[in-house]
Amino acid sequence: MPNEKDEQVLAELMIDMHGAQAIKKAQEFLYGQAMIGNAPAASKWLRVMTLIEFSESGAEKKAAPPPMPSNA
C-alpha cells in the first residue's frame, strides 16, 4: 500500500522546488516510468501529480484578492 504521507511530502517538495512547473515535472516522471513499464512508480507519480494539482488550485483560491466593491 502506498505511503500517502510520503507522497504528500514529495508533492510539497516538488512545488517548492519547481513552482508552477511542478505538475509538468511530475508528469514527465509519470510518462518516463510508464514508458519503461514500471507501473507501481507510474501510479505513484500519478498520485503525486493529483496532489500537486489540488494543492495548486487551493493556493490559487487562497491567493486571489477579494472582489472590488462596485460604485453603483
N, CA, C and O atoms as a GROMACS GRO file, in nm:
protein
  288
    1MET      N    1   0.084  -0.119   0.000
    1MET     CA    2   0.000   0.000   0.000
    1MET      C    3   0.088   0.124   0.000
    1MET      O    4   0.185   0.131   0.076
    2PRO      N    5   0.056   0.222  -0.084
    2PRO     CA    6   0.141   0.341  -0.092
    2PRO      C    7   0.135   0.424   0.036
    2PRO      O    8   0.034   0.426   0.107
    3ASN      N    9   0.245   0.491   0.064
    3ASN     CA   10   0.252   0.576   0.181
    3ASN      C   11   0.206   0.716   0.142
    3ASN      O   12   0.281   0.790   0.078
    4GLU      N   13   0.084   0.751   0.179
    4GLU     CA   14   0.025   0.879   0.139
    4GLU      C   15   0.100   0.998   0.196
    4GLU      O   16   0.110   1.102   0.130
    5LYS      N   17   0.153   0.985   0.316
    5LYS     CA   18   0.228   1.096   0.376
    5LYS      C   19   0.353   1.125   0.294
    5LYS      O   20   0.386   1.241   0.269
    6ASP      N   21   0.425   1.020   0.251
    6ASP     CA   22   0.544   1.039   0.168
    6ASP      C   23   0.508   1.107   0.037
    6ASP      O   24   0.582   1.194  -0.011
    7GLU      N   25   0.397   1.068  -0.022
    7GLU     CA   26   0.355   1.128  -0.149
    7GLU      C   27   0.318   1.275  -0.129
    7GLU      O   28   0.345   1.358  -0.216
    8GLN      N   29   0.255   1.306  -0.016
    8GLN     CA   30   0.219   1.446   0.013
    8GLN      C   31   0.346   1.530   0.031
    8GLN      O   32   0.355   1.641  -0.020
    9VAL      N   33   0.443   1.475   0.104
    9VAL     CA   34   0.570   1.546   0.125
    9VAL      C   35   0.640   1.566  -0.010
    9VAL      O   36   0.692   1.674  -0.037
   10LEU      N   37   0.641   1.463  -0.093
   10LEU     CA   38   0.703   1.474  -0.224
   10LEU      C   39   0.634   1.581  -0.309
   10LEU      O   40   0.700   1.659  -0.376
   11ALA      N   41   0.501   1.585  -0.306
   11ALA     CA   42   0.427   1.686  -0.381
   11ALA      C   43   0.464   1.826  -0.333
   11ALA      O   44   0.484   1.917  -0.414
   12GLU      N   45   0.472   1.845  -0.201
   12GLU     CA   46   0.509   1.975  -0.146
   12GLU      C   47   0.651   2.015  -0.185
   12GLU      O   48   0.676   2.131  -0.218
   13LEU      N   49   0.742   1.919  -0.183
   13LEU     CA   50   0.879   1.947  -0.223
   13LEU      C   51   0.887   1.982  -0.372
   13LEU      O   52   0.962   2.072  -0.412
   14MET      N   53   0.810   1.912  -0.452
   14MET     CA   54   0.808   1.942  -0.596
   14MET      C   55   0.759   2.085  -0.620
   14MET      O   56   0.814   2.156  -0.703
   15ILE      N   57   0.656   2.127  -0.546
   15ILE     CA   58   0.603   2.263  -0.560
   15ILE      C   59   0.707   2.364  -0.515
   15ILE      O   60   0.728   2.466  -0.581
   16ASP      N   61   0.773   2.336  -0.401
   16ASP     CA   62   0.876   2.427  -0.350
   16ASP      C   63   0.992   2.441  -0.449
   16ASP      O   64   1.044   2.550  -0.470
   17MET      N   65   1.031   2.330  -0.508
   17MET     CA   66   1.148   2.331  -0.595
   17MET      C   67   1.117   2.380  -0.737
   17MET      O   68   1.196   2.454  -0.796
   18HIS      N   69   1.002   2.340  -0.791
   18HIS     CA   70   0.973   2.368  -0.932
   18HIS      C   71   0.864   2.472  -0.952
   18HIS      O   72   0.839   2.514  -1.065
   19GLY      N   73   0.798   2.513  -0.846
   19GLY     CA   74   0.695   2.616  -0.856
   19GLY      C   75   0.584   2.575  -0.951
   19GLY      O   76   0.530   2.465  -0.942
   20ALA      N   77   0.550   2.665  -1.043
   20ALA     CA   78   0.440   2.641  -1.137
   20ALA      C   79   0.468   2.525  -1.231
   20ALA      O   80   0.376   2.471  -1.293
   21GLN      N   81   0.594   2.486  -1.243
   21GLN     CA   82   0.630   2.375  -1.333
   21GLN      C   83   0.625   2.239  -1.263
   21GLN      O   84   0.658   2.138  -1.325
   22ALA      N   85   0.585   2.235  -1.137
   22ALA     CA   86   0.587   2.110  -1.060
   22ALA      C   87   0.500   2.003  -1.124
   22ALA      O   88   0.540   1.887  -1.132
   23ILE      N   89   0.382   2.042  -1.170
   23ILE     CA   90   0.293   1.941  -1.228
   23ILE      C   91   0.350   1.886  -1.358
   23ILE      O   92   0.336   1.767  -1.387
   24LYS      N   93   0.414   1.973  -1.436
   24LYS     CA   94   0.475   1.928  -1.562
   24LYS      C   95   0.591   1.832  -1.533
   24LYS      O   96   0.607   1.732  -1.602
   25LYS      N   97   0.670   1.863  -1.432
   25LYS     CA   98   0.782   1.777  -1.395
   25LYS      C   99   0.732   1.640  -1.347
   25LYS      O  100   0.786   1.537  -1.386
   26ALA      N  101   0.628   1.640  -1.264
   26ALA     CA  102   0.571   1.513  -1.217
   26ALA      C  103   0.515   1.433  -1.335
   26ALA      O  104   0.526   1.311  -1.338
   27GLN      N  105   0.456   1.503  -1.431
   27GLN     CA  106   0.402   1.437  -1.550
   27GLN      C  107   0.515   1.372  -1.630
   27GLN      O  108   0.498   1.262  -1.682
   28GLU      N  109   0.629   1.439  -1.641
   28GLU     CA  110   0.744   1.382  -1.711
   28GLU      C  111   0.790   1.253  -1.642
   28GLU      O  112   0.820   1.154  -1.709
   29PHE      N  113   0.796   1.256  -1.509
   29PHE     CA  114   0.835   1.137  -1.434
   29PHE      C  115   0.733   1.025  -1.454
   29PHE      O  116   0.770   0.908  -1.471
   30LEU      N  117   0.606   1.060  -1.453
   30LEU     CA  118   0.499   0.963  -1.475
   30LEU      C  119   0.515   0.896  -1.611
   30LEU      O  120   0.513   0.774  -1.621
   31TYR      N  121   0.532   0.975  -1.715
   31TYR     CA  122   0.547   0.920  -1.851
   31TYR      C  123   0.672   0.834  -1.862
   31TYR      O  124   0.670   0.729  -1.925
   32GLY      N  125   0.781   0.880  -1.802
   32GLY     CA  126   0.906   0.803  -1.807
   32GLY      C  127   0.889   0.665  -1.744
   32GLY      O  128   0.933   0.565  -1.800
   33GLN      N  129   0.826   0.661  -1.628
   33GLN     CA  130   0.806   0.533  -1.561
   33GLN      C  131   0.710   0.443  -1.638
   33GLN      O  132   0.729   0.322  -1.645
   34ALA      N  133   0.607   0.504  -1.696
   34ALA     CA  134   0.512   0.425  -1.775
   34ALA      C  135   0.580   0.368  -1.900
   34ALA      O  136   0.555   0.254  -1.938
   35MET      N  137   0.666   0.447  -1.961
   35MET     CA  138   0.733   0.402  -2.083
   35MET      C  139   0.827   0.284  -2.058
   35MET      O  140   0.842   0.198  -2.145
   36ILE      N  141   0.889   0.278  -1.940
   36ILE     CA  142   0.978   0.165  -1.911
   36ILE      C  143   0.905   0.049  -1.846
   36ILE      O  144   0.965  -0.053  -1.813
   37GLY      N  145   0.773   0.064  -1.829
   37GLY     CA  146   0.692  -0.046  -1.778
   37GLY      C  147   0.690  -0.058  -1.627
   37GLY      O  148   0.655  -0.163  -1.574
   38ASN      N  149   0.726   0.048  -1.556
   38ASN     CA  150   0.726   0.045  -1.411
   38ASN      C  151   0.592   0.099  -1.360
   38ASN      O  152   0.581   0.216  -1.322
   39ALA      N  153   0.491   0.013  -1.362
   39ALA     CA  154   0.355   0.054  -1.326
   39ALA      C  155   0.342   0.106  -1.182
   39ALA      O  156   0.273   0.206  -1.161
   40PRO      N  157   0.406   0.043  -1.082
   40PRO     CA  158   0.393   0.097  -0.946
   40PRO      C  159   0.447   0.240  -0.934
   40PRO      O  160   0.386   0.325  -0.869
   41ALA      N  161   0.562   0.267  -0.995
   41ALA     CA  162   0.619   0.402  -0.989
   41ALA      C  163   0.533   0.500  -1.067
   41ALA      O  164   0.516   0.614  -1.025
   42ALA      N  165   0.480   0.457  -1.182
   42ALA     CA  166   0.393   0.544  -1.261
   42ALA      C  167   0.268   0.580  -1.181
   42ALA      O  168   0.222   0.694  -1.184
   43SER      N  169   0.213   0.483  -1.110
   43SER     CA  170   0.095   0.508  -1.026
   43SER      C  171   0.128   0.607  -0.915
   43SER      O  172   0.047   0.694  -0.883
   44LYS      N  173   0.246   0.593  -0.856
   44LYS     CA  174   0.289   0.686  -0.752
   44LYS      C  175   0.296   0.828  -0.807
   44LYS      O  176   0.247   0.922  -0.744
   45TRP      N  177   0.355   0.844  -0.925
   45TRP     CA  178   0.367   0.979  -0.983
   45TRP      C  179   0.232   1.034  -1.023
   45TRP      O  180   0.212   1.156  -1.020
   46LEU      N  181   0.139   0.949  -1.060
   46LEU     CA  182   0.004   0.996  -1.090
   46LEU      C  183  -0.061   1.051  -0.963
   46LEU      O  184  -0.127   1.156  -0.966
   47ARG      N  185  -0.043   0.981  -0.851
   47ARG     CA  186  -0.098   1.030  -0.725
   47ARG      C  187  -0.030   1.161  -0.683
   47ARG      O  188  -0.097   1.253  -0.635
   48VAL      N  189   0.102   1.170  -0.700
   48VAL     CA  190   0.174   1.294  -0.667
   48VAL      C  191   0.125   1.408  -0.756
   48VAL      O  192   0.106   1.520  -0.708
   49MET      N  193   0.106   1.380  -0.884
   49MET     CA  194   0.055   1.481  -0.977
   49MET      C  195  -0.082   1.532  -0.932
   49MET      O  196  -0.109   1.652  -0.937
   50THR      N  197  -0.167   1.442  -0.889
   50THR     CA  198  -0.300   1.480  -0.840
   50THR      C  199  -0.290   1.567  -0.716
   50THR      O  200  -0.362   1.666  -0.704
   51LEU      N  201  -0.200   1.532  -0.624
   51LEU     CA  202  -0.181   1.612  -0.504
   51LEU      C  203  -0.130   1.752  -0.538
   51LEU      O  204  -0.173   1.850  -0.479
   52ILE      N  205  -0.039   1.760  -0.635
   52ILE     CA  206   0.013   1.890  -0.678
   52ILE      C  207  -0.100   1.973  -0.737
   52ILE      O  208  -0.113   2.092  -0.707
   53GLU      N  209  -0.180   1.911  -0.820
   53GLU     CA  210  -0.291   1.982  -0.884
   53GLU      C  211  -0.388   2.037  -0.780
   53GLU      O  212  -0.429   2.153  -0.789
   54PHE      N  213  -0.425   1.956  -0.682
   54PHE     CA  214  -0.516   2.002  -0.578
   54PHE      C  215  -0.451   2.110  -0.492
   54PHE      O  216  -0.517   2.206  -0.452
   55SER      N  217  -0.324   2.094  -0.463
   55SER     CA  218  -0.253   2.191  -0.381
   55SER      C  219  -0.244   2.326  -0.452
   55SER      O  220  -0.265   2.430  -0.391
   56GLU      N  221  -0.214   2.324  -0.581
   56GLU     CA  222  -0.203   2.448  -0.658
   56GLU      C  223  -0.338   2.515  -0.673
   56GLU      O  224  -0.346   2.638  -0.666
   57SER      N  225  -0.444   2.439  -0.694
   57SER     CA  226  -0.576   2.501  -0.709
   57SER      C  227  -0.620   2.563  -0.577
   57SER      O  228  -0.685   2.667  -0.578
   58GLY      N  229  -0.586   2.501  -0.465
   58GLY     CA  230  -0.618   2.559  -0.335
   58GLY      C  231  -0.538   2.684  -0.308
   58GLY      O  232  -0.590   2.779  -0.250
   59ALA      N  233  -0.411   2.684  -0.349
   59ALA     CA  234  -0.326   2.802  -0.327
   59ALA      C  235  -0.374   2.919  -0.410
   59ALA      O  236  -0.370   3.033  -0.364
   60GLU      N  237  -0.421   2.891  -0.531
   60GLU     CA  238  -0.471   3.000  -0.617
   60GLU      C  239  -0.595   3.062  -0.555
   60GLU      O  240  -0.613   3.184  -0.560
   61LYS      N  241  -0.682   2.979  -0.498
   61LYS     CA  242  -0.803   3.032  -0.436
   61LYS      C  243  -0.769   3.116  -0.314
   61LYS      O  244  -0.830   3.221  -0.292
   62LYS      N  245  -0.670   3.073  -0.235
   62LYS     CA  246  -0.631   3.148  -0.117
   62LYS      C  247  -0.562   3.278  -0.154
   62LYS      O  248  -0.577   3.379  -0.085
   63ALA      N  249  -0.486   3.278  -0.264
   63ALA     CA  250  -0.407   3.394  -0.303
   63ALA      C  251  -0.490   3.496  -0.380
   63ALA      O  252  -0.445   3.610  -0.399
   64ALA      N  253  -0.608   3.459  -0.424
   64ALA     CA  254  -0.689   3.552  -0.504
   64ALA      C  255  -0.732   3.670  -0.419
   64ALA      O  256  -0.777   3.653  -0.305
   65PRO      N  257  -0.720   3.791  -0.472
   65PRO     CA  258  -0.763   3.908  -0.396
   65PRO      C  259  -0.914   3.912  -0.385
   65PRO      O  260  -0.983   3.854  -0.469
   66PRO      N  261  -0.966   3.980  -0.284
   66PRO     CA  262  -1.111   3.990  -0.270
   66PRO      C  263  -1.169   4.074  -0.384
   66PRO      O  264  -1.099   4.161  -0.438
   67PRO      N  265  -1.293   4.052  -0.422
   67PRO     CA  266  -1.352   4.130  -0.530
   67PRO      C  267  -1.362   4.277  -0.491
   67PRO      O  268  -1.383   4.311  -0.374
   68MET      N  269  -1.348   4.363  -0.590
   68MET     CA  270  -1.358   4.508  -0.566
   68MET      C  271  -1.504   4.546  -0.548
   68MET      O  272  -1.590   4.495  -0.620
   69PRO      N  273  -1.534   4.634  -0.454
   69PRO     CA  274  -1.673   4.678  -0.438
   69PRO      C  275  -1.714   4.763  -0.555
   69PRO      O  276  -1.634   4.839  -0.610
   70SER      N  277  -1.840   4.751  -0.593
   70SER     CA  278  -1.888   4.832  -0.706
   70SER      C  279  -1.932   4.968  -0.654
   70SER      O  280  -1.975   4.981  -0.540
   71ASN      N  281  -1.920   5.067  -0.739
   71ASN     CA  282  -1.960   5.203  -0.703
   71ASN      C  283  -2.097   5.237  -0.760
   71ASN      O  284  -2.127   5.354  -0.786
   72ALA      N  285  -2.180   5.138  -0.780
   72ALA     CA  286  -2.312   5.161  -0.841
   72ALA      C  287  -2.412   5.212  -0.744
   72ALA      O  288  -2.527   5.236  -0.782
   0.00000   0.00000   0.00000
